[in-house]
Structure formats: C-alpha cells, structure tokens
Amino acid sequence: MNKEDKNTHILVTGGAGFIGTHLVNELVRRHKNITIDVVDNLSNSFIDDDRKFFFKKHNISFYESSVSGFAFPEGRKYSQIYHLASPVGPAGVLNYAGSMGVMIINDALKMARRAIEDGAKLLCVSTSEVYGSHPEGDKPQQEDIPKIVPARITVRLEYGVGKLLMEIALLNLAKVEPLYVNFIRPFNIIGPLQKGKVGFVVPRFVDAVLKGEPLTIFGDGSQKRTFTHVVDIVEAFLMLMAGNHKGKIYNVGNPKNLYSIKELAERIVQLSGSSSEIHRIDPKTLYGPLYEEAWNKIPNIGRISEDLGWQPKYSLDEILEECIDFARGNRNYLNPF
C-alpha cells in the first residue's frame, strides 16, 4: 500500500479505544502519508496530551462523536473503513441494555452505506459471543457452526445477537449492493491500554497485584479463555484489509493460550512477584444483577490461517509481562514514536 499512501484516506471508528489505539499506531508506523480520521465518543477511552500531540504530529483528525452522530468530513473519500466502535466489556455492555442491539445494527449500516458510496473496503469487528452457549466444552468453534441462542434473556445475549444480526444484515446487503465487507470475531484480546472498569479480567488482575490487593475470580474460576495479544489482532486487520477476500468471517484468537481464569490469576501473581491472594466472589456483587458470565470460548482459526497465513505470535506469559510493565509506567503507547 505504500505507493498508494498519498491517496489513502482511512476511517477508524472507536479509534481512541483499546484496539483502535493500537491499530492507529500501526497504520501510522507502516504508512507515512495516509490520512486517518478517528471517531470515538470517549465512553470507554480518553485523549490525553500525549495522544493529542501524536494526532497533531501525524495529521490525524479526531472527532469526538458517536457513530450515529458523526458527520462525514466534506470532500473526503475513504478507501478503507475499520468499524470498531461498539459497547465493550462484560460489565460495560450493561449500560446499553435495551438500546444496544439497534445501535450495533444502525452504526454498521451507516458505515456500510458510506463504504458503498466511496467504493471502500469495510472491516467490521464482531464478537465470539455470537456462538452462544455450546455444550462441547473444550471443542474449538469454527465460523460456520450453528449458533445456539440461550433461552434466558440477558444483556450479554443482546450484545451477541446484535453482532450476529450485524453480520447477517451486511452480508445480505452485499448480495444486492457493491459492498466490500469482512468481519473478524475476536477471542479475548488483551494487552496494554485495556481497562478493567468494564469488566476485562487481565487489567483487573494486574491492577490488583500492583496494589497488593486480592484478585477476585468469579465462581471457582474454571471458565476457560484463549488470550490473544492486541498486536496479533491488529496484524489480522491489516492483512485482511490488504488482501482480496471479501464477504468472509474470521475467528481471531490464540488456541495455544487456553487457560482457566484461576490459572490466569495464578500466572499474574507469579509473574508480578506479588503476594496477593486469590478470592472467589459472586460477580453480581461487583456489577449488579444484570451481569452474566460468558461461556467457554475457544476459536478454530483454520480459516484465517488458510486464507491469509495469519498465526498468533505471543504466548500468555509474554503478553502478561508486557501488561504488567505497562501498568508500572514503563511503556508509552499513546505517543509511541
């Protein structure tokens, strides 16, 4: 893409968030002359002086806005749209009960219509929650297995079903309109800049050990996750955007990093050199009665490996060491270069 940099205008929704920040950093690192517009309502992110300086230095335009309220800049024609904006986190989604489903659909449709108008490639971030409650235990989930919608209505279910309907609606739209769209379903993306306040487990645990406080696991901590470095998912984004595949859905995760939450807590205690204890609690005491724990989530990544040659690179210990180092103030990702 380097030869086309001078003509490349990129839109990143949710671009001030955890994954969005790492994506924008990598876009700037790889491409010197592109134009980037970042849209974010800052509901789960912030723009500090370091980030403002970074944006100004690299000619990045920031728009503090929801996707629905965003007015596209006059004269801009995008070649790539990364649609990351969404409610996030097992606790963060609770704030959008009853409105989240329609928000997810309408925001994605707005980006799809703009992509059609501009002839842009559109990449939408979905979720592993679309698989619902599968009884297979440790069996990896591949993209085309039937989805199982639980009978119990929860806010978490609204999130997962909303993302699934987003995929269905845009893929159907692509059958009747010239929409170039792909989807990525992330599996437990972690790394520096992720926040614990919306329920993400790694920053919650890292914050606790550095304060010498107990780590709180939900139930017996046997829930299993496959932890994936944010750098790995950003690489998948860029590979997919640079390729020629369209109308595809891809799992992105690291099956080699399969750990229970209890095992995760034990690793963070050990790697940090902390003496913090591990306590069991009911998550509803932290987040209220609407909170629901997720099912085991283990990806089959055969499709993206075959189509793009993508493979995750980072072990759990490597990611956790980086997260701990960042939390101690030793790394700057908001003005990295």
Salt bridges, closest charged atoms under 4 A:
ASP5 OD1 - HIS31 ND1 3.46
GLU26 OE2 - ARG29 NH2 2.65
GLU26 OE2 - ARG30 NE 2.67
ASP37 OD2 - ARG76 NE 2.97
ASP118 OD2 - ARG114 NE 2.85
GLU129 OE2 - ARG156 NH2 3.06
GLU129 OE2 - LYS297 NZ 3.18
GLU136 OE1 - HIS134 ND1 3.33
ASP138 OD2 - LYS224 NZ 2.88
GLU143 OE1 - ARG303 NE 3.92
GLU167 OE1 - ARG185 NH2 2.63
ASP207 OD2 - LYS211 NZ 3.20
GLU235 OE1 - ARG30 NH2 2.39
GLU266 OE2 - LYS262 NZ 2.56
GLU277 OE1 - HIS279 NE2 2.93
GLU292 OE2 - ARG152 NH1 2.53
GLU292 OE2 - LYS284 NZ 3.42
GLU293 OE2 - ARG225 NH2 3.75
ASP307 OD2 - HIS245 ND1 3.88
ASP307 OD2 - LYS248 NZ 2.56
ASP317 OD2 - ARG267 NH2 2.57
GLU322 OE1 - HIS229 NE2 2.77
GLU322 OE2 - ARG331 NH1 3.77
ASP325 OD2 - ARG331 NE 2.85
